[in-house]
Structures are given as structure tokens and as C-alpha cells.
Amino acid sequence: MNEETRGRLTRDGIRIYDPSDYAGMHKAGALAAQLLDEAADHVFVGQSTGAIDAYIEKRIAEEGATSATIGYKGYQHATCISVNHVVCHGIPGTKTLKDGDILNIDITVIVDGWYGDTSRMYVAGKLPRKAERLIEVTHDSLMVGIEAVKPGNTFGDIGYAIQAYVEGQRMSVVRDFCGHGLGRVFHAPPNVLHYGRAGTGPVLEEGMFFTIEPMVNLGRPETKVLGDDWTAVTRDKSLSAQFEHSVGVTSDGVDIFTRSPAGKFHPTWG
């Protein structure tokens, strides 16, 4: 069965997967999360983002999986690594990490045709208090959004929950990027906004698979994309953070496919 015939589509074009499909998403999500667990040991002062990416690319191959990002629209890396005021889609390279740098590592792997997509925050050296609070709020905003996932709620309920929480902490939610449907494709309907009005948007149904991945700025929400056509940064150069899980709607709530096997999803775990 291919993506075009698997399950059914809602009137909004959102695919409803079968109960048997959750196992494939768990397997892909678990590998993506495991690799991010391992990446923690490779984040330190003086390390290059390119070296982190090379390690993850090697591990994907060793696990018999495929990177979803290598070759995607010309992109040539197994991760996006976004440091400090980079909001998302940071390109790994020769840049070395300094004490107090915060970074998001975003990875998507393909396992048996299923996509596992997740990202989380790390710190090189000592975590500054201002950055620590940003990371805490961003992490918690993701979990608040996930709590809104259950049949009968709407995608607007997810966005509203995230926006209300973040703005209540005097930070801002990036509006230029969003979560997305996934499964046996990398990106599919719906767009999962991290802001919005409660009760609006498509209604959540059991069998929907998608990412929630709020990006939160210490300053204003506006971003700009640099000349490489990938790297998005905050316009005011304020710090930015992001966390991402892939989830599925269940009969009574939500199933998180990308939980950290080692419990390392939050950077202050250790």
C-alpha cells in the first residue's frame, strides 16, 4: 500500500492512518530520538556543527536508515543545527561552539518508509540564565500544545495553547514556520500553526500524524532568511529556541512517537 492509497483523506486533505501504522511511526521516531540522545555527547565548547552532523550521518547509515534531509530540495546534510539567534534550518559547517552557545539539532530519518522527525535544544558549556529560561518556556510550550491534542479539538486549539503560554511569559512565537503532517511522506497537510484562535481550523481525528515544533524568541517574532536560502534568523538578533515532537492522535488523546529513550529530551536532564 502506498501513501496515495493508505488510510483515507479528510475534506481538508489530511490523511487518516490505520491503527497498524502507529508501530512504523514509533520505530522511526525512536531512532530519531535515540540519535539525538547520542548527539548530546558531541556538543561541547570548540566542537564544530559540521562534526556533529557528520556523526549523526554516520550513525543513520549504521542503523540501516535513511536521512530525509540529504538531497531534499538540494540540502546536503543529515541535520539542521541552529545556534543562538538562528531560528531554524541552520546549515552545519566549520563554525565552532563557544561557551554558553545554545543550539537546536533537528533530524528526520526514514525507517521502513516511515518518517521520524524531532528536534531539541542543547548547550555548549555553561547555560546562561536568560537562555535557560527561553529553553524552559519553549519546551513547556511544546508540551502545552501536545496536551491540546485529542479527538474533537482543533488545530487552532493547539496553536492557541502555545501562543497563550509563550506570550504569558513575555516571549514571542515565530509565525513564519510551522509544524506539518507526516507519515510515509516528509511534509503533508495540515500546516500546524503555533499560534491562533481556539476552536478554529480542522478538527483532530484519531489516525492523524503530524509534528508540533514551536520556535520561540526572546525578542520579537519576525525572522529573515539569509542568502543561502535556508538559514532563518531573528530580525532583532534575539535568542531563539525550538523543540519538536512527532505525534499521532489516538482515540482519547495523543501518542508521542519521538520520546527520548534515555529521558534526555530537555537539556537540563543531566
C-alpha positions in Angstrom: 0.0 0.0 0.0 1.5 3.4 -1.0 0.9 6.8 0.5 -1.8 7.6 -2.0 -3.9 4.7 -1.0 -3.1 4.2 2.7 -5.9 5.2 5.0 -8.3 8.0 3.9 -8.2 11.7 3.4 -10.4 14.3 5.3 -12.0 17.1 3.4 -9.0 19.2 4.4 -6.7 16.8 2.7 -5.3 15.4 6.0 -4.5 11.7 5.9 -6.1 9.4 8.5 -3.8 6.4 9.1 -4.8 2.9 10.2 -4.1 1.6 13.8 -1.4 -0.7 12.4 0.5 2.3 11.1 1.4 3.6 14.6 4.1 0.9 15.0 6.0 2.2 12.0 5.9 5.7 13.3 7.1 4.6 16.7 10.1 2.8 15.2 11.2 5.8 13.1 10.6 8.2 15.9 12.5 6.1 18.4 15.6 6.0 16.1 15.5 9.8 15.5 15.2 10.4 19.3 18.0 7.9 20.0 20.3 9.7 17.7 19.6 13.0 19.4 20.3 11.3 22.7 23.7 10.3 21.4 24.4 13.8 19.9 24.5 15.2 23.5 28.0 13.8 24.0 29.2 15.6 20.9 28.0 19.1 21.9 30.9 20.9 23.7 32.9 24.1 23.5 35.2 24.0 20.5 33.2 21.4 18.6 32.1 22.3 15.1 28.5 21.9 14.0 29.8 20.0 10.9 31.4 17.4 13.2 28.1 16.9 15.0 26.3 16.5 11.6 28.9 14.0 10.4 28.5 11.9 13.5 24.7 11.7 13.0 25.0 11.0 9.3 27.4 8.1 10.1 25.0 6.7 12.7 22.0 6.9 10.4 23.8 4.7 7.9 25.0 2.3 10.7 21.4 1.8 11.7 20.3 1.0 8.2 18.1 4.0 8.0 18.0 6.9 5.5 18.3 10.7 6.1 15.2 12.5 4.9 17.1 15.8 4.5 20.1 14.8 2.4 19.1 15.7 -1.1 15.8 17.3 0.0 15.5 20.4 -2.2 19.2 20.3 -2.7 20.1 20.2 1.0 23.2 18.2 1.7 23.3 17.5 5.5 21.7 15.0 7.8 20.7 17.7 10.3 19.8 21.3 10.7 21.8 22.9 13.5 20.6 26.3 14.6 22.8 28.3 17.0 21.7 31.2 19.2 19.7 33.7 17.1 19.3 31.2 14.2 15.6 30.2 14.4 15.7 27.1 12.2 17.4 25.4 9.1 20.9 26.3 10.2 23.4 24.6 8.0 26.2 22.6 9.7 29.7 23.7 8.9 33.0 24.8 10.3 31.5 27.1 12.9 32.7 26.0 16.4 30.7 26.3 19.5 31.5 28.9 22.2 30.8 28.7 25.9 27.2 29.5 26.5 26.0 28.8 23.0 22.6 27.2 22.7 21.7 25.1 19.7 18.8 23.2 18.2 19.6 19.9 16.4 16.8 18.8 14.0 16.8 15.4 12.5 14.5 13.4 10.2 15.1 9.7 9.4 13.3 7.2 7.2 12.8 3.7 8.6 10.9 1.1 6.6 9.3 4.0 4.7 8.1 5.9 7.8 9.4 9.3 8.8 10.7 10.2 12.3 11.1 14.0 12.8 12.2 15.6 16.0 14.4 18.4 17.4 15.6 19.6 20.7 17.9 22.1 22.4 21.5 21.7 23.7 24.1 23.9 25.3 27.8 24.1 25.0 29.5 24.9 28.3 27.6 26.8 31.0 24.0 27.7 30.2 23.3 31.4 30.7 20.2 32.1 32.9 18.5 34.1 30.1 18.9 31.2 27.6 17.9 28.7 30.3 14.5 30.5 30.8 14.0 30.7 27.0 14.6 26.9 26.6 12.3 26.1 29.6 9.5 28.2 28.1 9.9 26.7 24.6 10.0 23.1 26.0 6.9 23.7 28.1 5.1 25.4 25.2 5.5 22.3 23.1 4.1 20.1 26.0 1.2 22.5 26.4 0.5 22.2 22.7 0.6 18.4 22.9 -1.8 18.5 25.8 -4.4 20.0 23.5 -4.2 17.1 21.1 -7.3 14.8 21.3 -10.2 13.9 19.0 -12.7 16.7 18.8 -10.3 19.5 19.5 -9.0 21.6 16.6 -5.6 22.6 15.3 -6.5 26.1 16.4 -6.7 24.8 20.0 -3.0 23.7 19.7 -1.8 27.0 18.3 -3.8 29.0 20.9 -2.4 27.0 23.8 1.2 27.5 22.7 0.7 31.2 21.9 -1.1 32.0 25.1 1.6 30.3 27.2 4.6 31.8 25.4 3.2 35.4 25.4 2.2 35.0 29.0 6.0 34.5 29.7 6.7 37.8 27.7 8.3 35.9 24.8 7.1 35.6 21.2 6.1 32.8 18.9 7.6 32.6 15.4 4.8 32.8 12.8 6.9 32.2 9.6 7.4 28.4 10.1 5.0 25.7 11.3 4.6 22.0 12.0 3.3 19.6 9.4 1.7 16.4 8.6 4.0 13.4 8.1 3.9 9.6 7.9 5.2 7.9 4.7 6.0 11.4 3.4 8.1 14.2 4.8 5.7 17.0 4.6 1.9 16.8 4.1 -1.3 18.6 5.2 -2.0 20.1 7.6 0.1 23.1 8.5 0.3 23.1 12.3 0.5 26.7 13.4 1.9 27.6 16.8 -0.5 30.5 17.3 -4.1 31.0 16.5 -7.7 31.1 17.9 -9.2 28.3 19.9 -11.9 26.3 18.1 -10.7 27.2 14.6 -9.1 25.0 11.9 -9.6 21.3 11.1 -10.9 19.0 13.8 -8.5 16.5 15.2 -9.3 12.8 14.4 -7.8 9.5 15.5 -5.2 8.5 13.0 -3.7 11.9 12.2 0.1 12.1 12.3 1.9 15.5 12.5 4.7 17.5 14.1 4.4 20.2 16.7 7.6 22.3 16.7 7.2 25.8 18.3 10.0 28.3 17.7 10.2 30.9 20.5 12.1 34.1 20.5 13.3 36.2 23.5 12.6 39.3 21.4 10.2 40.0 18.6 8.7 37.2 16.4 10.0 38.4 13.0 12.5 36.4 11.1 14.5 36.7 7.9 16.2 34.1 5.6 19.8 34.6 4.8 21.4 34.5 1.3 21.9 30.7 1.5 18.1 30.4 1.1 18.0 28.1 4.2 19.1 29.8 7.4 16.4 31.7 9.2 17.4 34.2 11.9 15.6 36.6 14.2 15.4 40.0 12.7 16.3 41.7 16.1 19.1 39.1 16.7 17.5 37.9 19.9 18.0 34.3 21.0 15.6 31.7 19.7 14.8 28.1 20.7 12.8 25.2 19.4 11.5 21.8 20.4 9.8 19.3 18.1 7.9 16.0 18.6 6.1 13.9 16.0 2.7 12.8 17.4 -0.4 10.8 16.5 -3.9 11.4 17.6 -5.4 8.4 19.5 -8.9 7.5 20.4 -8.7 9.5 23.6 -5.6 11.7 23.4 -2.1 11.7 21.8 0.8 9.3 21.2 4.3 10.9 21.1 6.4 9.0 18.6 9.7 10.7 19.4 10.2 10.4 23.1 13.8 10.3 24.2 14.8 6.7 25.1 17.2 8.0 27.7 15.0 10.7 29.0 17.3 13.4 27.6 14.8 15.5 25.6 15.2 18.5 27.9 18.8 19.8 28.0 18.9 20.2 31.8 18.3 16.5 32.4 21.9 15.8 33.4 
